[in-house]
Amino acid sequence: MSNNPYYDLSVDDQTIIIKIDKTAVDYQQLTQLLNYLELKSISQRSQLTEEVAAELADEIDSTIWSKVKSKIS
């Protein structure tokens, strides 16, 4: 339990429950924050290194460029 007038936070074995005064926060901003937290969680669990990510990005760029190049020529 929190002692904040804008939100109430509780935790059980499996979940975190956050109740927020809807006048205290913009719904769209809250959604963006939750999306950010989800992506942060995924990235922390990922085994993907920056080097492998860069290789994948280069491979995707090459593949796309070869498909687009034939349409431009």
mmCIF file as gemmi writes it, N, C-alpha and C atoms, coordinates in Angstrom:
data_model
loop_
_atom_site.group_PDB
_atom_site.id
_atom_site.type_symbol
_atom_site.label_atom_id
_atom_site.label_alt_id
_atom_site.label_comp_id
_atom_site.label_asym_id
_atom_site.label_entity_id
_atom_site.label_seq_id
_atom_site.pdbx_PDB_ins_code
_atom_site.Cartn_x
_atom_site.Cartn_y
_atom_site.Cartn_z
_atom_site.occupancy
_atom_site.B_iso_or_equiv
_atom_site.pdbx_formal_charge
_atom_site.auth_seq_id
_atom_site.auth_asym_id
_atom_site.pdbx_PDB_model_num
ATOM 1 N N . MET Axp A 1 ? 0.83 -1.185 0 1 0 ? 1 A 1
ATOM 2 C CA . MET Axp A 1 ? 0 0 0 1 0 ? 1 A 1
ATOM 3 C C . MET Axp A 1 ? 0.87 1.244 0 1 0 ? 1 A 1
ATOM 4 N N . SER Axp A 2 ? 0.511 2.191 -0.81 1 0 ? 2 A 1
ATOM 5 C CA . SER Axp A 2 ? 1.23 3.453 -0.845 1 0 ? 2 A 1
ATOM 6 C C . SER Axp A 2 ? 0.438 4.507 -0.081 1 0 ? 2 A 1
ATOM 7 N N . ASN Axp A 3 ? 1.102 5.581 0.224 1 0 ? 3 A 1
ATOM 8 C CA . ASN Axp A 3 ? 0.446 6.661 0.947 1 0 ? 3 A 1
ATOM 9 C C . ASN Axp A 3 ? 0.352 7.895 0.058 1 0 ? 3 A 1
ATOM 10 N N . ASN Axp A 4 ? 0.086 7.691 -1.207 1 0 ? 4 A 1
ATOM 11 C CA . ASN Axp A 4 ? 0.053 8.766 -2.179 1 0 ? 4 A 1
ATOM 12 C C . ASN Axp A 4 ? -1.397 9.031 -2.597 1 0 ? 4 A 1
ATOM 13 N N . PRO Axp A 5 ? -1.816 10.296 -2.649 1 0 ? 5 A 1
ATOM 14 C CA . PRO Axp A 5 ? -3.216 10.58 -3.012 1 0 ? 5 A 1
ATOM 15 C C . PRO Axp A 5 ? -3.535 10.328 -4.496 1 0 ? 5 A 1
ATOM 16 N N . TYR Axp A 6 ? -2.487 10.2 -5.346 1 0 ? 6 A 1
ATOM 17 C CA . TYR Axp A 6 ? -2.719 10.036 -6.783 1 0 ? 6 A 1
ATOM 18 C C . TYR Axp A 6 ? -2.721 8.587 -7.243 1 0 ? 6 A 1
ATOM 19 N N . TYR Axp A 7 ? -2.096 7.713 -6.467 1 0 ? 7 A 1
ATOM 20 C CA . TYR Axp A 7 ? -2.097 6.316 -6.865 1 0 ? 7 A 1
ATOM 21 C C . TYR Axp A 7 ? -2.063 5.405 -5.645 1 0 ? 7 A 1
ATOM 22 N N . ASP Axp A 8 ? -2.498 4.157 -5.885 1 0 ? 8 A 1
ATOM 23 C CA . ASP Axp A 8 ? -2.457 3.127 -4.856 1 0 ? 8 A 1
ATOM 24 C C . ASP Axp A 8 ? -1.748 1.937 -5.465 1 0 ? 8 A 1
ATOM 25 N N . LEU Axp A 9 ? -0.752 1.438 -4.798 1 0 ? 9 A 1
ATOM 26 C CA . LEU Axp A 9 ? 0.064 0.348 -5.301 1 0 ? 9 A 1
ATOM 27 C C . LEU Axp A 9 ? -0.034 -0.838 -4.35 1 0 ? 9 A 1
ATOM 28 N N . SER Axp A 10 ? -0.358 -2.006 -4.897 1 0 ? 10 A 1
ATOM 29 C CA . SER Axp A 10 ? -0.386 -3.205 -4.077 1 0 ? 10 A 1
ATOM 30 C C . SER Axp A 10 ? 0.255 -4.357 -4.852 1 0 ? 10 A 1
ATOM 31 N N . VAL Axp A 11 ? 0.8 -5.297 -4.103 1 0 ? 11 A 1
ATOM 32 C CA . VAL Axp A 11 ? 1.519 -6.413 -4.702 1 0 ? 11 A 1
ATOM 33 C C . VAL Axp A 11 ? 1.044 -7.705 -4.06 1 0 ? 11 A 1
ATOM 34 N N . ASP Axp A 12 ? 0.843 -8.733 -4.903 1 0 ? 12 A 1
ATOM 35 C CA . ASP Axp A 12 ? 0.587 -10.056 -4.371 1 0 ? 12 A 1
ATOM 36 C C . ASP Axp A 12 ? 1.617 -11.013 -4.966 1 0 ? 12 A 1
ATOM 37 N N . ASP Axp A 13 ? 1.385 -12.306 -4.886 1 0 ? 13 A 1
ATOM 38 C CA . ASP Axp A 13 ? 2.369 -13.289 -5.36 1 0 ? 13 A 1
ATOM 39 C C . ASP Axp A 13 ? 2.669 -13.171 -6.854 1 0 ? 13 A 1
ATOM 40 N N . GLN Axp A 14 ? 1.681 -12.827 -7.65 1 0 ? 14 A 1
ATOM 41 C CA . GLN Axp A 14 ? 1.825 -12.864 -9.106 1 0 ? 14 A 1
ATOM 42 C C . GLN Axp A 14 ? 1.692 -11.511 -9.8 1 0 ? 14 A 1
ATOM 43 N N . THR Axp A 15 ? 1.113 -10.527 -9.144 1 0 ? 15 A 1
ATOM 44 C CA . THR Axp A 15 ? 0.802 -9.279 -9.837 1 0 ? 15 A 1
ATOM 45 C C . THR Axp A 15 ? 1.137 -8.049 -9.01 1 0 ? 15 A 1
ATOM 46 N N . ILE Axp A 16 ? 1.278 -6.954 -9.746 1 0 ? 16 A 1
ATOM 47 C CA . ILE Axp A 16 ? 1.366 -5.624 -9.145 1 0 ? 16 A 1
ATOM 48 C C . ILE Axp A 16 ? 0.12 -4.886 -9.614 1 0 ? 16 A 1
ATOM 49 N N . ILE Axp A 17 ? -0.618 -4.331 -8.699 1 0 ? 17 A 1
ATOM 50 C CA . ILE Axp A 17 ? -1.844 -3.617 -9.036 1 0 ? 17 A 1
ATOM 51 C C . ILE Axp A 17 ? -1.629 -2.137 -8.745 1 0 ? 17 A 1
ATOM 52 N N . ILE Axp A 18 ? -1.844 -1.32 -9.776 1 0 ? 18 A 1
ATOM 53 C CA . ILE Axp A 18 ? -1.692 0.121 -9.643 1 0 ? 18 A 1
ATOM 54 C C . ILE Axp A 18 ? -3.04 0.762 -9.944 1 0 ? 18 A 1
ATOM 55 N N . LYS Axp A 19 ? -3.565 1.494 -9.001 1 0 ? 19 A 1
ATOM 56 C CA . LYS Axp A 19 ? -4.787 2.264 -9.218 1 0 ? 19 A 1
ATOM 57 C C . LYS Axp A 19 ? -4.379 3.728 -9.212 1 0 ? 19 A 1
ATOM 58 N N . ILE Axp A 20 ? -4.743 4.431 -10.292 1 0 ? 20 A 1
ATOM 59 C CA . ILE Axp A 20 ? -4.331 5.818 -10.464 1 0 ? 20 A 1
ATOM 60 C C . ILE Axp A 20 ? -5.564 6.698 -10.606 1 0 ? 20 A 1
ATOM 61 N N . ASP Axp A 21 ? -5.537 7.82 -9.917 1 0 ? 21 A 1
ATOM 62 C CA . ASP Axp A 21 ? -6.6 8.818 -10.071 1 0 ? 21 A 1
ATOM 63 C C . ASP Axp A 21 ? -6.575 9.274 -11.527 1 0 ? 21 A 1
ATOM 64 N N . LYS Axp A 22 ? -7.667 9.036 -12.255 1 0 ? 22 A 1
ATOM 65 C CA . LYS Axp A 22 ? -7.656 9.32 -13.688 1 0 ? 22 A 1
ATOM 66 C C . LYS Axp A 22 ? -7.531 10.805 -14.011 1 0 ? 22 A 1
ATOM 67 N N . THR Axp A 23 ? -7.73 11.659 -13.029 1 0 ? 23 A 1
ATOM 68 C CA . THR Axp A 23 ? -7.509 13.09 -13.268 1 0 ? 23 A 1
ATOM 69 C C . THR Axp A 23 ? -6.035 13.461 -13.108 1 0 ? 23 A 1
ATOM 70 N N . ALA Axp A 24 ? -5.228 12.527 -12.607 1 0 ? 24 A 1
ATOM 71 C CA . ALA Axp A 24 ? -3.817 12.822 -12.324 1 0 ? 24 A 1
ATOM 72 C C . ALA Axp A 24 ? -2.89 12.503 -13.492 1 0 ? 24 A 1
ATOM 73 N N . VAL Axp A 25 ? -3.368 11.734 -14.453 1 0 ? 25 A 1
ATOM 74 C CA . VAL Axp A 25 ? -2.478 11.309 -15.539 1 0 ? 25 A 1
ATOM 75 C C . VAL Axp A 25 ? -3.258 11.214 -16.844 1 0 ? 25 A 1
ATOM 76 N N . ASP Axp A 26 ? -2.566 11.511 -17.933 1 0 ? 26 A 1
ATOM 77 C CA . ASP Axp A 26 ? -3.141 11.392 -19.265 1 0 ? 26 A 1
ATOM 78 C C . ASP Axp A 26 ? -3.108 9.92 -19.695 1 0 ? 26 A 1
ATOM 79 N N . TYR Axp A 27 ? -4.235 9.413 -20.156 1 0 ? 27 A 1
ATOM 80 C CA . TYR Axp A 27 ? -4.351 8.001 -20.533 1 0 ? 27 A 1
ATOM 81 C C . TYR Axp A 27 ? -3.311 7.609 -21.58 1 0 ? 27 A 1
ATOM 82 N N . GLN Axp A 28 ? -3.112 8.444 -22.589 1 0 ? 28 A 1
ATOM 83 C CA . GLN Axp A 28 ? -2.15 8.144 -23.652 1 0 ? 28 A 1
ATOM 84 C C . GLN Axp A 28 ? -0.723 8.086 -23.096 1 0 ? 28 A 1
ATOM 85 N N . GLN Axp A 29 ? -0.374 8.989 -22.219 1 0 ? 29 A 1
ATOM 86 C CA . GLN Axp A 29 ? 0.961 8.975 -21.617 1 0 ? 29 A 1
ATOM 87 C C . GLN Axp A 29 ? 1.156 7.734 -20.751 1 0 ? 29 A 1
ATOM 88 N N . LEU Axp A 30 ? 0.118 7.355 -20.035 1 0 ? 30 A 1
ATOM 89 C CA . LEU Axp A 30 ? 0.19 6.147 -19.218 1 0 ? 30 A 1
ATOM 90 C C . LEU Axp A 30 ? 0.399 4.917 -20.104 1 0 ? 30 A 1
ATOM 91 N N . THR Axp A 31 ? -0.314 4.852 -21.205 1 0 ? 31 A 1
ATOM 92 C CA . THR Axp A 31 ? -0.153 3.75 -22.147 1 0 ? 31 A 1
ATOM 93 C C . THR Axp A 31 ? 1.265 3.711 -22.7 1 0 ? 31 A 1
ATOM 94 N N . GLN Axp A 32 ? 1.823 4.869 -23.038 1 0 ? 32 A 1
ATOM 95 C CA . GLN Axp A 32 ? 3.202 4.93 -23.529 1 0 ? 32 A 1
ATOM 96 C C . GLN Axp A 32 ? 4.184 4.451 -22.46 1 0 ? 32 A 1
ATOM 97 N N . LEU Axp A 33 ? 3.957 4.835 -21.215 1 0 ? 33 A 1
ATOM 98 C CA . LEU Axp A 33 ? 4.812 4.398 -20.122 1 0 ? 33 A 1
ATOM 99 C C . LEU Axp A 33 ? 4.751 2.877 -19.958 1 0 ? 33 A 1
ATOM 100 N N . LEU Axp A 34 ? 3.558 2.318 -20.004 1 0 ? 34 A 1
ATOM 101 C CA . LEU Axp A 34 ? 3.404 0.873 -19.862 1 0 ? 34 A 1
ATOM 102 C C . LEU Axp A 34 ? 4.045 0.126 -21.025 1 0 ? 34 A 1
ATOM 103 N N . ASN Axp A 35 ? 3.919 0.667 -22.235 1 0 ? 35 A 1
ATOM 104 C CA . ASN Axp A 35 ? 4.586 0.064 -23.396 1 0 ? 35 A 1
ATOM 105 C C . ASN Axp A 35 ? 6.104 0.1 -23.221 1 0 ? 35 A 1
ATOM 106 N N . TYR Axp A 36 ? 6.62 1.221 -22.736 1 0 ? 36 A 1
ATOM 107 C CA . TYR Axp A 36 ? 8.051 1.347 -22.474 1 0 ? 36 A 1
ATOM 108 C C . TYR Axp A 36 ? 8.505 0.303 -21.453 1 0 ? 36 A 1
ATOM 109 N N . LEU Axp A 37 ? 7.749 0.145 -20.368 1 0 ? 37 A 1
ATOM 110 C CA . LEU Axp A 37 ? 8.101 -0.83 -19.344 1 0 ? 37 A 1
ATOM 111 C C . LEU Axp A 37 ? 8.083 -2.255 -19.903 1 0 ? 37 A 1
ATOM 112 N N . GLU Axp A 38 ? 7.132 -2.529 -20.775 1 0 ? 38 A 1
ATOM 113 C CA . GLU Axp A 38 ? 7.068 -3.856 -21.397 1 0 ? 38 A 1
ATOM 114 C C . GLU Axp A 38 ? 8.299 -4.093 -22.27 1 0 ? 38 A 1
ATOM 115 N N . LEU Axp A 39 ? 8.67 -3.116 -23.098 1 0 ? 39 A 1
ATOM 116 C CA . LEU Axp A 39 ? 9.847 -3.253 -23.952 1 0 ? 39 A 1
ATOM 117 C C . LEU Axp A 39 ? 11.125 -3.385 -23.127 1 0 ? 39 A 1
ATOM 118 N N . LYS Axp A 40 ? 11.217 -2.616 -22.042 1 0 ? 40 A 1
ATOM 119 C CA . LYS Axp A 40 ? 12.375 -2.693 -21.154 1 0 ? 40 A 1
ATOM 120 C C . LYS Axp A 40 ? 12.485 -4.098 -20.554 1 0 ? 40 A 1
ATOM 121 N N . SER Axp A 41 ? 11.381 -4.658 -20.141 1 0 ? 41 A 1
ATOM 122 C CA . SER Axp A 41 ? 11.36 -6.001 -19.579 1 0 ? 41 A 1
ATOM 123 C C . SER Axp A 41 ? 11.8 -7.032 -20.611 1 0 ? 41 A 1
ATOM 124 N N . ILE Axp A 42 ? 11.294 -6.905 -21.83 1 0 ? 42 A 1
ATOM 125 C CA . ILE Axp A 42 ? 11.669 -7.827 -22.903 1 0 ? 42 A 1
ATOM 126 C C . ILE Axp A 42 ? 13.164 -7.724 -23.189 1 0 ? 42 A 1
ATOM 127 N N . SER Axp A 43 ? 13.678 -6.511 -23.266 1 0 ? 43 A 1
ATOM 128 C CA . SER Axp A 43 ? 15.104 -6.333 -23.583 1 0 ? 43 A 1
ATOM 129 C C . SER Axp A 43 ? 15.995 -6.883 -22.475 1 0 ? 43 A 1
ATOM 130 N N . GLN Axp A 44 ? 15.56 -6.808 -21.23 1 0 ? 44 A 1
ATOM 131 C CA . GLN Axp A 44 ? 16.353 -7.342 -20.123 1 0 ? 44 A 1
ATOM 132 C C . GLN Axp A 44 ? 16.411 -8.867 -20.153 1 0 ? 44 A 1
ATOM 133 N N . ARG Axp A 45 ? 15.38 -9.492 -20.671 1 0 ? 45 A 1
ATOM 134 C CA . ARG Axp A 45 ? 15.35 -10.958 -20.757 1 0 ? 45 A 1
ATOM 135 C C . ARG Axp A 45 ? 16.026 -11.48 -22.023 1 0 ? 45 A 1
ATOM 136 N N . SER Axp A 46 ? 16.264 -10.596 -22.975 1 0 ? 46 A 1
ATOM 137 C CA . SER Axp A 46 ? 16.801 -11.003 -24.272 1 0 ? 46 A 1
ATOM 138 C C . SER Axp A 46 ? 18.261 -11.429 -24.171 1 0 ? 46 A 1
ATOM 139 N N . GLN Axp A 47 ? 18.619 -12.412 -24.961 1 0 ? 47 A 1
ATOM 140 C CA . GLN Axp A 47 ? 20 -12.879 -25.059 1 0 ? 47 A 1
ATOM 141 C C . GLN Axp A 47 ? 20.708 -12.243 -26.258 1 0 ? 47 A 1
ATOM 142 N N . LEU Axp A 48 ? 20.008 -11.384 -26.974 1 0 ? 48 A 1
ATOM 143 C CA . LEU Axp A 48 ? 20.534 -10.76 -28.175 1 0 ? 48 A 1
ATOM 144 C C . LEU Axp A 48 ? 21.598 -9.72 -27.815 1 0 ? 48 A 1
ATOM 145 N N . THR Axp A 49 ? 22.785 -9.861 -28.418 1 0 ? 49 A 1
ATOM 146 C CA . THR Axp A 49 ? 23.849 -8.884 -28.177 1 0 ? 49 A 1
ATOM 147 C C . THR Axp A 49 ? 23.75 -7.759 -29.206 1 0 ? 49 A 1
ATOM 148 N N . GLU Axp A 50 ? 24.399 -6.652 -28.93 1 0 ? 50 A 1
ATOM 149 C CA . GLU Axp A 50 ? 24.397 -5.535 -29.88 1 0 ? 50 A 1
ATOM 150 C C . GLU Axp A 50 ? 25.029 -5.945 -31.201 1 0 ? 50 A 1
ATOM 151 N N . GLU Axp A 51 ? 26.066 -6.769 -31.131 1 0 ? 51 A 1
ATOM 152 C CA . GLU Axp A 51 ? 26.754 -7.221 -32.345 1 0 ? 51 A 1
ATOM 153 C C . GLU Axp A 51 ? 25.824 -8.041 -33.231 1 0 ? 51 A 1
ATOM 154 N N . VAL Axp A 52 ? 25.098 -8.972 -32.634 1 0 ? 52 A 1
ATOM 155 C CA . VAL Axp A 52 ? 24.161 -9.802 -33.395 1 0 ? 52 A 1
ATOM 156 C C . VAL Axp A 52 ? 23.016 -8.942 -33.934 1 0 ? 52 A 1
ATOM 157 N N . ALA Axp A 53 ? 22.54 -8 -33.14 1 0 ? 53 A 1
ATOM 158 C CA . ALA Axp A 53 ? 21.471 -7.106 -33.598 1 0 ? 53 A 1
ATOM 159 C C . ALA Axp A 53 ? 21.934 -6.295 -34.803 1 0 ? 53 A 1
ATOM 160 N N . ALA Axp A 54 ? 23.18 -5.794 -34.762 1 0 ? 54 A 1
ATOM 161 C CA . ALA Axp A 54 ? 23.725 -5.023 -35.887 1 0 ? 54 A 1
ATOM 162 C C . ALA Axp A 54 ? 23.836 -5.898 -37.131 1 0 ? 54 A 1
ATOM 163 N N . GLU Axp A 55 ? 24.252 -7.146 -36.968 1 0 ? 55 A 1
ATOM 164 C CA . GLU Axp A 55 ? 24.335 -8.076 -38.104 1 0 ? 55 A 1
ATOM 165 C C . GLU Axp A 55 ? 22.959 -8.325 -38.709 1 0 ? 55 A 1
ATOM 166 N N . LEU Axp A 56 ? 21.969 -8.531 -37.849 1 0 ? 56 A 1
ATOM 167 C CA . LEU Axp A 56 ? 20.593 -8.732 -38.339 1 0 ? 56 A 1
ATOM 168 C C . LEU Axp A 56 ? 20.091 -7.499 -39.08 1 0 ? 56 A 1
ATOM 169 N N . ALA Axp A 57 ? 20.365 -6.324 -38.534 1 0 ? 57 A 1
ATOM 170 C CA . ALA Axp A 57 ? 19.941 -5.079 -39.185 1 0 ? 57 A 1
ATOM 171 C C . ALA Axp A 57 ? 20.597 -4.937 -40.548 1 0 ? 57 A 1
ATOM 172 N N . ASP Axp A 58 ? 21.891 -5.254 -40.65 1 0 ? 58 A 1
ATOM 173 C CA . ASP Axp A 58 ? 22.597 -5.187 -41.939 1 0 ? 58 A 1
ATOM 174 C C . ASP Axp A 58 ? 22.005 -6.176 -42.937 1 0 ? 58 A 1
ATOM 175 N N . GLU Axp A 59 ? 21.681 -7.365 -42.459 1 0 ? 59 A 1
ATOM 176 C CA . GLU Axp A 59 ? 21.086 -8.386 -43.324 1 0 ? 59 A 1
ATOM 177 C C . GLU Axp A 59 ? 19.719 -7.931 -43.837 1 0 ? 59 A 1
ATOM 178 N N . ILE Axp A 60 ? 18.926 -7.369 -42.955 1 0 ? 60 A 1
ATOM 179 C CA . ILE Axp A 60 ? 17.606 -6.852 -43.359 1 0 ? 60 A 1
ATOM 180 C C . ILE Axp A 60 ? 17.763 -5.727 -44.365 1 0 ? 60 A 1
ATOM 181 N N . ASP Axp A 61 ? 18.689 -4.79 -44.104 1 0 ? 61 A 1
ATOM 182 C CA . ASP Axp A 61 ? 18.938 -3.681 -45.034 1 0 ? 61 A 1
ATOM 183 C C . ASP Axp A 61 ? 19.326 -4.206 -46.41 1 0 ? 61 A 1
ATOM 184 N N . SER Axp A 62 ? 20.223 -5.194 -46.451 1 0 ? 62 A 1
ATOM 185 C CA . SER Axp A 62 ? 20.673 -5.76 -47.731 1 0 ? 62 A 1
ATOM 186 C C . SER Axp A 62 ? 19.53 -6.418 -48.48 1 0 ? 62 A 1
ATOM 187 N N . THR Axp A 63 ? 18.734 -7.18 -47.764 1 0 ? 63 A 1
ATOM 188 C CA . THR Axp A 63 ? 17.606 -7.879 -48.384 1 0 ? 63 A 1
ATOM 189 C C . THR Axp A 63 ? 16.593 -6.887 -48.944 1 0 ? 63 A 1
ATOM 190 N N . ILE Axp A 64 ? 16.26 -5.904 -48.156 1 0 ? 64 A 1
ATOM 191 C CA . ILE Axp A 64 ? 15.292 -4.9 -48.621 1 0 ? 64 A 1
ATOM 192 C C . ILE Axp A 64 ? 15.842 -4.124 -49.799 1 0 ? 64 A 1
ATOM 193 N N . TRP Axp A 65 ? 17.111 -3.705 -49.709 1 0 ? 65 A 1
ATOM 194 C CA . TRP Axp A 65 ? 17.712 -2.939 -50.797 1 0 ? 65 A 1
ATOM 195 C C . TRP Axp A 65 ? 17.725 -3.747 -52.099 1 0 ? 65 A 1
ATOM 196 N N . SER Axp A 66 ? 18.024 -5.039 -52.032 1 0 ? 66 A 1
ATOM 197 C CA . SER Axp A 66 ? 18.046 -5.848 -53.249 1 0 ? 66 A 1
ATOM 198 C C . SER Axp A 66 ? 16.659 -5.964 -53.873 1 0 ? 66 A 1
ATOM 199 N N . LYS Axp A 67 ? 15.613 -5.985 -53.044 1 0 ? 67 A 1
ATOM 200 C CA . LYS Axp A 67 ? 14.248 -6.047 -53.57 1 0 ? 67 A 1
ATOM 201 C C . LYS Axp A 67 ? 13.818 -4.704 -54.145 1 0 ? 67 A 1
ATOM 202 N N . VAL Axp A 68 ? 14.189 -3.623 -53.493 1 0 ? 68 A 1
ATOM 203 C CA . VAL Axp A 68 ? 13.806 -2.285 -53.947 1 0 ? 68 A 1
ATOM 204 C C . VAL Axp A 68 ? 14.608 -1.888 -55.183 1 0 ? 68 A 1
ATOM 205 N N . LYS Axp A 69 ? 15.877 -2.265 -55.205 1 0 ? 69 A 1
ATOM 206 C CA . LYS Axp A 69 ? 16.77 -1.902 -56.306 1 0 ? 69 A 1
ATOM 207 C C . LYS Axp A 69 ? 16.248 -2.4 -57.651 1 0 ? 69 A 1
ATOM 208 N N . SER Axp A 70 ? 15.713 -3.617 -57.676 1 0 ? 70 A 1
ATOM 209 C CA . SER Axp A 70 ? 15.193 -4.166 -58.92 1 0 ? 70 A 1
ATOM 210 C C . SER Axp A 70 ? 13.956 -3.393 -59.386 1 0 ? 70 A 1
ATOM 211 N N . LYS Axp A 71 ? 13.217 -2.819 -58.476 1 0 ? 71 A 1
ATOM 212 C CA . LYS Axp A 71 ? 12.031 -2.049 -58.853 1 0 ? 71 A 1
ATOM 213 C C . LYS Axp A 71 ? 12.408 -0.645 -59.342 1 0 ? 71 A 1
ATOM 214 N N . ILE Axp A 72 ? 13.52 -0.133 -58.863 1 0 ? 72 A 1
ATOM 215 C CA . ILE Axp A 72 ? 13.967 1.196 -59.259 1 0 ? 72 A 1
ATOM 216 C C . ILE Axp A 72 ? 14.647 1.164 -60.63 1 0 ? 72 A 1
ATOM 217 N N . SER Axp A 73 ? 15.382 0.1 -60.893 1 0 ? 73 A 1
ATOM 218 C CA . SER Axp A 73 ? 16.168 -0.007 -62.154 1 0 ? 73 A 1
ATOM 219 C C . SER Axp A 73 ? 15.303 -0.179 -63.365 1 0 ? 73 A 1
